[in-house]
Amino acid sequence: MTTTPLSSDLTSVHRIGYGTMQLPGPGVMGPPRDHDEAVRVLRRAVELGVDHLDTAQFYGPDVANELIAEALHPYPEGLAIVSKVGAVRDGSGAWLPAQQPADLRAGVEANLRTLRTDRLTAVNLRLMEGGSHGLLEDQLAEMVAMREDGLIAGIGLSNATADQVRTALPVGLACVQNAYSLVDRSDEEVLDLCAGEGIAYVPFFPLGSAIPGMAKVTEQPAVRAVAARVGATPSQVGLAWLLARAENVLLIPGTSSVAHLEENVAAGDVTLSADDLATLEQG
């Protein structure tokens, strides 16, 4: 796998990482369906060269982080662990905003505790639609304070608009994590802004929406045609297209299966020609 810098002040990471959102139970709540397989997935990821894990305290809650610690602590040299703050879960599993500066610090401290570490490679501030849950300037000030306190090394944004990214540029962003895929390219402005600023762009839902009835990359005829032509799976083609889209793109595809993990990581070896890319982009 090729590497790219996560930010100017962090170590380089391989472009295909691993997202832990699928490790907890249904609805990202409770223990995994298969605990031993979840541990195997994490250990196999590191064996395959994955050195960028994406997680959050509110995955479970605590479940994903505790699995990471169980499987990998003490952590190997160079492993980047990136988490998120800005939300919490209630007893029913509902996602609730936790956007005030004190909430953000509490979220980082909870991540550190469950991950059994004293510093996170980066933390994404998960922004809420509507902008009514806290002033971005105050939120960023708290993120900077935590960086100065040594709790986090890098600051990121998630679910951010281009204007919000521009507002945050002076603090020095490590990454932006937004929804983006071959079937949903509505975030082009943010991707290109990040590319121009040297900020890692980390798409979530890289193969399309997980919601039933919504578009999925693997179901597109063009994707299936290119996959057959290059000898890859449709999932691998969808991921390879993202890697080809811009050099600052880092992937964090998630899975609870070792076999699927291996398939995702192998997408880094898929080469798409100019004709392949044109076929995919024209649909």
C-alpha positions in Angstrom: 0.0 0.0 0.0 1.2 3.5 -0.7 1.5 6.1 2.0 0.5 9.7 2.4 1.0 12.2 5.2 -2.0 12.5 7.5 -0.9 16.1 8.1 2.4 18.0 8.0 3.0 17.3 11.7 2.0 13.6 11.8 3.6 10.5 10.5 2.7 9.1 7.1 0.1 6.4 7.0 -1.0 3.9 4.4 -3.8 5.2 2.2 -6.1 2.3 3.2 -6.9 2.3 6.8 -9.7 0.7 8.8 -12.9 2.1 10.3 -14.3 0.4 13.4 -18.0 1.4 13.1 -19.1 -2.1 12.1 -17.5 -3.8 15.0 -20.2 -3.2 17.6 -23.6 -4.8 17.4 -26.7 -3.8 15.3 -27.2 0.0 15.2 -23.6 0.5 16.4 -24.8 -0.5 19.9 -23.7 -3.2 22.3 -21.2 -6.0 21.9 -20.2 -7.5 18.5 -22.0 -10.4 17.1 -18.8 -12.3 17.1 -16.3 -11.0 19.7 -13.4 -13.2 18.6 -13.8 -12.3 14.9 -13.8 -8.6 15.8 -10.4 -9.1 17.6 -9.1 -11.1 14.6 -10.1 -8.3 12.2 -8.2 -5.7 14.2 -5.1 -7.9 14.5 -5.2 -8.9 10.8 -5.5 -5.3 9.8 -2.2 -4.5 11.5 -0.6 -7.6 10.0 -1.7 -6.3 6.5 0.0 -3.0 7.1 -3.0 -0.9 8.1 -1.7 1.8 10.4 -4.7 4.2 10.5 -7.6 3.2 12.7 -10.8 5.3 12.8 -13.0 5.0 15.9 -15.2 6.9 18.3 -16.3 6.5 21.9 -19.9 6.6 20.8 -19.5 3.4 18.7 -21.0 1.0 21.2 -20.7 3.2 23.2 -17.1 2.3 24.2 -17.3 -1.1 22.4 -15.1 -0.2 19.4 -12.5 1.5 21.6 -12.4 -1.4 24.1 -11.9 -3.9 21.2 -9.0 -1.9 19.8 -7.3 -1.9 23.2 -8.0 -5.6 23.8 -6.6 -6.6 20.4 -3.7 -4.2 19.9 -2.6 -2.7 23.2 0.3 -2.0 23.8 0.1 -0.3 20.4 2.6 -0.9 17.7 4.9 1.9 16.7 3.4 4.2 14.1 -0.2 3.2 14.6 -2.4 6.2 14.1 -5.7 6.1 16.1 -8.1 8.8 15.0 -11.4 9.3 16.9 -14.4 11.7 17.0 -16.2 13.9 19.4 -19.4 15.9 19.2 -22.1 13.2 20.0 -23.1 10.8 22.7 -25.6 7.9 22.8 -28.5 7.5 25.1 -29.9 4.2 26.5 -32.0 3.6 23.4 -29.1 4.2 21.1 -30.2 7.6 19.9 -27.4 9.9 18.7 -27.5 13.1 20.8 -25.4 16.3 20.2 -22.5 16.9 22.6 -21.1 20.0 21.0 -20.2 22.4 23.8 -16.5 22.8 24.6 -16.8 20.9 27.9 -18.5 18.1 26.0 -15.7 17.9 23.5 -13.1 17.6 26.3 -15.1 15.0 28.1 -15.4 13.1 24.8 -11.6 13.1 24.3 -11.0 12.0 27.9 -13.4 9.1 27.4 -11.6 8.0 24.3 -8.3 8.1 26.0 -9.6 6.1 28.9 -11.2 3.3 26.8 -8.3 3.2 24.3 -5.8 3.0 27.2 -3.6 5.7 25.8 -2.6 9.2 26.7 -2.6 10.9 23.3 -4.7 10.5 20.1 -3.2 10.9 16.7 -6.1 13.1 15.7 -9.7 13.8 16.7 -12.4 14.9 14.4 -15.0 17.4 15.6 -18.3 15.9 14.3 -20.4 18.9 13.4 -24.2 18.8 13.4 -26.4 20.1 10.7 -28.0 23.5 11.4 -25.1 25.0 13.3 -27.2 25.6 16.4 -25.2 23.4 18.8 -22.2 25.6 19.5 -20.1 28.3 17.9 -17.4 26.7 15.7 -14.9 29.3 16.9 -15.4 28.2 20.6 -15.3 24.5 19.6 -12.1 25.0 17.7 -10.5 26.9 20.6 -11.2 23.9 22.9 -9.7 21.5 20.3 -6.6 23.7 20.1 -6.4 23.8 23.9 -6.5 20.0 24.0 -3.8 19.8 21.4 -1.7 22.2 23.5 -2.3 20.0 26.5 -0.9 17.0 24.6 -4.2 15.0 24.6 -4.5 15.1 20.8 -1.8 15.6 18.1 -4.1 16.7 15.2 -7.5 18.4 14.8 -10.0 17.3 12.2 -13.6 18.1 11.2 -16.4 15.7 10.2 -19.6 16.5 8.4 -18.2 19.9 7.6 -19.1 22.4 4.9 -16.6 24.2 2.8 -17.2 27.4 4.8 -16.6 25.5 8.1 -13.3 24.1 6.7 -12.2 27.6 5.7 -13.1 28.9 9.2 -10.9 26.1 10.7 -7.9 26.5 8.4 -6.0 28.9 10.8 -5.9 26.2 13.6 -4.1 23.7 11.2 -6.4 20.9 10.2 -5.0 17.3 9.9 -8.1 15.8 8.2 -11.7 16.3 7.1 -14.1 13.3 7.2 -17.2 13.7 5.0 -19.5 11.5 3.0 -18.2 11.0 -0.5 -18.3 8.2 -3.1 -18.6 7.5 -6.8 -22.4 7.7 -6.4 -22.4 10.8 -4.2 -20.0 13.4 -5.3 -21.7 16.4 -3.8 -18.7 17.1 -1.6 -16.3 17.9 -4.4 -15.8 21.5 -3.2 -14.5 20.3 0.2 -12.4 17.6 -1.3 -10.7 20.0 -3.7 -10.3 22.6 -0.9 -8.5 20.0 1.3 -6.3 18.9 -1.6 -5.2 22.5 -2.2 -4.5 23.0 1.5 -2.6 19.7 2.0 -5.3 18.3 4.3 -6.2 14.6 4.3 -9.7 13.9 3.1 -11.3 10.8 4.6 -14.6 9.8 2.9 -17.1 7.9 5.0 -19.7 5.8 3.2 -17.0 5.2 0.5 -19.2 2.7 -1.3 -22.4 4.6 -1.0 -25.2 4.8 1.5 -25.7 2.0 4.0 -29.4 2.9 4.1 -31.7 0.4 2.2 -33.0 1.8 -1.0 -30.1 4.3 -1.5 -27.5 4.1 -4.2 -24.6 1.7 -3.7 -21.4 1.8 -5.7 -21.2 -2.0 -6.0 -24.6 -2.1 -7.8 -23.7 0.3 -10.6 -23.4 -1.3 -14.0 -20.3 0.7 -14.9 -18.5 -0.4 -11.7 -19.4 -4.1 -12.4 -18.1 -3.8 -16.0 -14.8 -2.2 -14.9 -14.4 -4.8 -12.1 -14.8 -7.6 -14.7 -12.3 -6.0 -17.0 -9.6 -5.5 -14.4 -10.1 -8.7 -12.4 -11.3 -7.0 -9.2 -14.4 -7.0 -7.1 -16.9 -4.1 -7.4 -16.0 -3.0 -3.9 -12.3 -2.8 -4.8 -13.1 -0.8 -7.9 -15.1 1.7 -5.9 -12.3 2.1 -3.4 -9.6 2.3 -6.1 -11.6 5.1 -7.8 -11.5 7.1 -4.6 -7.7 6.6 -4.3 -7.3 7.8 -7.9 -9.6 10.8 -7.3 -7.0 12.8 -5.3 -3.7 12.1 -3.6 -4.9 13.4 -0.3 -7.7 10.8 0.0 -7.3 8.3 2.8 -9.8 5.4 3.1 -11.2 3.8 6.2 -13.6 1.1 4.9 -15.2 -0.8 7.7 -16.1 -4.5 8.1 -16.6 -7.1 10.8 -15.1 -9.9 8.6 -11.5 -10.8 8.1 -12.2 -11.9 4.5 -13.8 -8.6 3.6 -11.0 -6.7 5.3 -8.5 -8.5 3.1 -10.5 -7.7 0.1 -10.6 -4.0 1.0 -6.9 -3.7 1.7 -6.2 -5.4 -1.7 -8.0 -2.5 -3.4 -4.8 -0.6 -3.0 -3.2 -2.9 -5.6 -6.0 -2.2 -8.2 -4.9 0.1 -11.0 -7.5 1.9 -13.1 -6.7 3.2 -16.5 -7.9 6.6 -17.8 -10.5 4.7 -19.8 -11.7 2.9 -16.6 -11.9 6.2 -14.8 -13.9 7.8 -17.6 -16.3 4.8 -17.7 -16.9 5.0 -13.9 -17.4 8.8 -13.8 -19.8 8.8 -16.8 -21.8 6.0 -15.1 
